[in-house]
Amino acid sequence: MNGFADHGLDEDAFGEKSGIAAGLRTFDAFPKTKPTYTTASRRGGQWTVFIFLFCGSLVFSELVSWYRGTENHHFSVEKGVSQEIQINLDMVVHMPCEALRMNMQDAVGDFILAAELLHKDDTSWDAWNRELNYASKGGSPQYQTLNAEDDTRLAEQEEDQHVGHVLGEVRRSWKRKFPKGPKLKSKDAMDSCRIYGSLEGNKVQGNFHITARGLGYWDPSGFHLEGLNFTHLITELSFGPRYSTLLNPLDKTVAGTKDAFYKYQYYLSVVPTIYTRAGTVDPYNQELPDPSTITSRQRKNTIFTNQYAVTSQSHAIPQNVRAVPGIFFKFDIEPILLVVSEERGSLLALLVRLVNVVSGVLVAGGWVFQLATWALEVWGRRRKGMSLGVLGNHESEE
């Protein structure tokens, strides 16, 4: 007898217990190789460092992509009821202010005396010509001739289509005042007129035009035909709240002519646009909030503005016809709404992607290292066998 029975003891109580708990303690889903079976090598250490650096670069790329988010464009019919639209204008016409007449008329029939709402300053065309010739932004001239193709300008306009860039530019352009004109020299002649400011109009099809005194409208002071020249440069033309740093199609353009009776016509298609980050405005909601009722957080991450596309037709007209020379902006409000939203995935989805990237690189890197090691061993054995075979042949010949 073993003596345990005399004391009422059970031998099984001193052995390894069986059951679920014991099974979980002995179960290992990731079996490890014993350190005695592994051999450290310089090549393996270098490959490990490379794998870690590669994983770090992929993780950094995933974090940057998640932080930037993805942009979605959503078109819908504008369901809100809006009545007015703001027009921002800053341009110079190569004629004295007293010789110019400017008005706006819309499809409703309202007639707006734009000359009373906009600012007019006598200036020099030579001074503005120096400004547009020597001013630069990003290594390219700020002003371009009408219908000219500039890759740098197109790239700047493309940047203004992204939510993050637009929100950043709007925060930087918090000043709503129009900039001052260039400094005038004593030899500069006051032969031009700068027209700038903002005016409110009905949100319908309209026509804003600049003509000479007595041309197109009856003027008690008579006609102005001396020095008639509608050469002009447009510094800014935008619709909606004014954001001076955003580049519109007609911003910083120059159009010149040597003909006195010349007609410039610009046809603009205005599209209401909302730039927003996810969580501030739901672009798929049936009723978008009114700009005057949004919260401060939404105001920081949501921009209500307008984009427009433009086509132009310019030609000289004879004096014996009833056509009126001048500069005409005909704009039409499109009945669609464009919502450009920036969305960012959840942290859980980001974590899953990071785990997949890191685990995939580690597993693939281990396979590549094992295959490369096996291939080098096979190649070394073949070379060793070939060298032994050559030596054996020499011995047999001797």
C-alpha positions, 0 to 999 in steps of 0.5 A, spaced: 500 500 500 502 506 498 500 509 505 495 514 502 489 510 504 490 510 511 490 518 511 484 518 507 488 522 501 487 521 494 493 521 489 489 524 483 488 530 487 496 532 487 496 531 479 494 536 473 487 537 474 482 536 468 477 540 465 476 547 461 480 551 465 486 546 465 485 546 457 485 553 456 492 554 460 495 548 456 492 551 449 496 556 445 493 558 438 500 561 436 505 556 438 512 559 439 519 556 436 524 555 442 530 559 442 534 553 442 532 552 435 533 559 432 539 562 429 540 570 429 543 572 422 546 579 420 541 578 414 535 576 418 536 583 422 537 587 416 530 584 413 527 585 420 529 592 420 526 593 413 520 590 414 519 595 420 520 601 416 516 598 411 510 597 416 511 604 419 511 607 412 504 604 410 501 606 417 503 613 416 500 613 409 493 610 412 493 615 418 494 621 413 489 618 408 484 617 414 485 624 417 484 627 410 478 623 409 474 622 402 470 627 398 463 626 395 460 630 390 452 630 391 447 633 386 440 635 388 435 640 386 435 646 391 429 645 395 430 651 399 427 658 398 432 663 397 430 670 394 437 674 394 444 673 392 450 677 393 454 680 387 462 682 388 465 686 383 472 689 383 474 691 376 478 697 372 475 700 365 480 704 361 475 710 361 474 716 366 468 714 371 464 720 369 463 717 362 461 710 365 454 708 366 452 701 370 446 698 371 443 691 373 436 688 371 433 682 372 428 677 369 423 680 375 423 686 372 427 690 377 432 695 375 438 696 380 442 703 379 449 699 381 452 706 380 449 708 386 451 702 390 458 700 388 464 705 389 468 708 383 475 711 384 479 715 378 485 711 377 491 710 372 491 704 367 498 705 367 499 704 374 494 697 374 498 695 368 504 695 372 501 691 378 499 686 373 505 685 370 510 685 376 505 682 381 506 674 382 503 669 386 506 662 386 511 663 381 506 665 375 503 672 373 496 673 377 493 676 371 491 673 365 489 675 358 481 673 356 481 665 354 488 664 355 490 657 358 494 657 364 496 650 367 498 654 374 491 657 374 488 651 372 491 647 378 489 653 383 482 653 381 482 645 382 485 646 389 479 651 390 474 645 389 477 641 395 473 642 402 479 642 406 483 647 402 476 651 401 475 652 409 482 653 410 482 659 405 476 662 408 479 662 415 485 666 412 480 671 408 477 673 414 477 681 412 471 683 408 474 689 405 476 690 398 484 691 397 487 698 396 489 700 389 496 700 386 500 707 388 500 712 383 506 716 380 506 723 378 506 722 371 500 717 371 494 720 368 487 719 371 484 715 365 481 709 368 475 708 373 476 702 378 469 699 380 468 695 386 463 693 391 458 688 393 450 689 391 444 685 392 440 682 387 434 677 386 436 670 385 434 670 378 436 671 371 439 678 370 444 682 366 449 687 369 452 692 364 457 697 364 456 702 358 458 709 356 454 715 358 448 716 353 449 709 350 443 705 351 440 709 356 438 716 355 442 721 359 441 729 360 448 730 360 449 728 352 453 722 349 460 721 351 464 718 344 471 721 346 476 716 348 471 711 348 475 704 350 472 698 354 478 695 355 478 692 362 481 688 367 477 684 372 480 683 379 474 679 382 467 677 380 464 672 385 457 670 387 455 669 394 459 671 401 465 674 399 472 670 400 477 674 396 482 668 396 478 663 392 479 663 385 473 664 380 474 663 372 474 671 371 478 673 377 484 676 375 483 677 367 485 682 362 481 684 356 483 689 351 481 692 344 483 698 340 476 699 337 472 704 340 465 701 339 466 694 342 462 689 345 464 684 351 459 679 353 460 674 358 455 668 360 455 665 366 452 659 369 451 660 377 451 653 381 449 654 389 455 650 392 456 647 399 462 645 402 462 641 408 465 636 413 462 630 415 457 631 421 456 638 420 451 638 414 448 632 412 448 632 404 443 627 403 438 630 408 431 633 404 432 640 407 438 643 408 439 648 414 438 655 412 445 659 412 442 664 417 440 659 422 446 654 422 450 653 429 457 656 430 460 649 429 457 648 423 459 655 420 466 653 422 466 647 418 460 649 412 461 654 407 455 656 403 457 659 396 456 659 389 461 657 383 460 659 376 462 657 369 463 662 364 463 663 356 465 669 352 463 673 346 467 679 344 466 683 337 467 690 334 460 693 332 459 698 327 456 705 329 450 705 324 447 700 328 443 700 334 447 695 338 450 698 344 458 697 346 460 696 353 461 690 358 455 685 359 455 680 364 449 675 363 448 670 369 443 665 370 442 661 377 442 654 376 436 650 379 441 645 382 445 644 388 452 641 389 454 639 396 461 637 396 462 633 403 469 631 406 467 624 410 472 620 415 472 613 417 471 611 424 476 609 428 474 602 429 475 601 421 482 605 421 484 600 427 482 594 422 486 597 416 492 598 420 492 591 423 491 588 416 496 592 413 501 590 419 499 583 419 499 582 412 506 585 411 509 581 417 506 574 414 508 576 407 515 578 409 516 572 413 515 568 407 519 572 402 525 571 407 524 563 408 523 563 400 530 567 399 533 563 405 531 556 401 533 559 394 540 561 397 541 554 400 539 550 394 544 555 390 550 554 395 549 546 395 549 546 387 555 550 386 558 546 392 556 540 388 559 543 381 566 544 384 566 538 388 565 534 381 570 538 377 575 536 383 573 529 382 575 529 374 582 532 375 583 526 380 581 521 376 585 524 370 591 523 374 
